[in-house]
């Protein structure tokens, strides 16, 4: 999925991504980044949603210029 960072707290390492495709907000934690530096609100990202027995979350896969 593609989305836009709606909010990011760099001190605590968490934020929310808004996806226009699903019209939903998704929570993320900085531990889910795979080697790219996160910027501020408005940054475009690609991500995938996952679900396990304990939680629902997202894996951020890339910063995009789309």
C-alpha positions as CSV (number, residue, x, y, z in Angstrom):
1,X,0.0,0.0,0.0
2,X,1.0,3.6,-0.4
3,X,0.4,6.3,2.2
4,X,1.5,9.6,3.7
5,X,2.9,10.0,7.2
6,X,0.2,11.9,9.1
7,X,2.1,12.3,12.4
8,X,5.6,11.2,13.6
9,X,7.1,11.6,17.1
10,X,10.9,11.3,16.6
11,X,11.5,11.3,20.4
12,X,9.3,8.3,21.0
13,X,9.7,6.7,17.6
14,X,6.1,6.2,16.6
15,X,3.6,7.7,14.2
16,X,0.6,7.2,11.9
17,X,0.3,6.7,8.2
18,X,-2.8,7.7,6.3
19,X,-3.7,5.5,3.3
20,X,-6.1,7.1,0.8
21,X,-6.7,3.7,-0.7
22,X,-8.4,2.4,2.5
23,X,-9.2,5.8,4.0
24,X,-7.6,4.5,7.3
25,X,-4.8,5.5,9.6
26,X,-2.1,2.9,10.5
27,X,0.1,3.0,13.5
28,X,3.9,2.4,13.1
29,X,6.9,2.1,15.4
30,X,10.4,3.1,14.4
31,X,11.6,-0.5,14.9
32,X,9.7,-1.4,11.7
33,X,12.1,0.7,9.5
34,X,14.5,-1.2,7.4
35,X,17.5,1.3,7.1
36,X,16.0,4.5,5.8
37,X,15.7,7.8,7.8
38,X,12.2,8.9,8.5
39,X,11.3,12.6,7.9
40,X,8.3,14.6,8.9
41,X,4.6,14.5,8.3
42,X,3.8,14.6,4.6
43,X,6.5,12.0,3.7
44,X,5.2,9.5,1.2
45,X,5.8,5.8,2.1
46,X,5.0,2.3,1.0
47,X,4.0,-0.2,3.6
48,X,2.2,-3.5,4.2
49,X,-0.2,-4.4,6.9
50,X,0.3,-7.5,9.0
51,X,-1.7,-9.3,11.6
52,X,-0.6,-11.9,14.2
53,X,-2.2,-13.4,17.3
54,X,-1.3,-10.4,19.5
55,X,-1.5,-7.3,17.2
56,X,-2.1,-5.6,14.0
57,X,0.6,-3.4,12.5
58,X,2.5,-2.3,9.5
59,X,5.9,-3.0,7.9
60,X,7.3,0.2,6.3
61,X,9.2,-0.8,3.1
62,X,10.3,2.4,1.5
63,X,10.2,6.1,1.2
64,X,8.8,7.0,-2.2
65,X,8.6,10.0,-4.4
66,X,5.1,9.4,-5.8
